Amino acid sequence: MTTHYPTLNFDLGEDIDMLREHVRQFALNEIAPLASQADEENAFPNQLWPKLGDMGLLGVTVSEQYGGSEMGYLAHTVAMEEISRAS
């Protein structure tokens, strides 16, 4: 069972707050149930990569010109924080 830990609000902006909540829900629903398997195999579950791509998370720091979302490294860090929290 995954424990939901509160996060501090540093007023990082509406886009970052929305991203955090979106990734948090994904992580709780999709990643947390596979966390023990990932630990045992020491590998991130392959079936999650396409889902992360569909969410735009694999290109969060990539320029829109190249198909990314160009949200920057703050968004990347926030997304990784939520993914790490669930795993």
Secondary structure, DSSP 8 states (H G I E B T S, - for coil): -------------HHHHHHHHHHHHHIIIIIGGGHHHHHHHTS--TTHHHHHHHTTGGGTTS-GGGT-----HHHHHHHHHHHHHH-
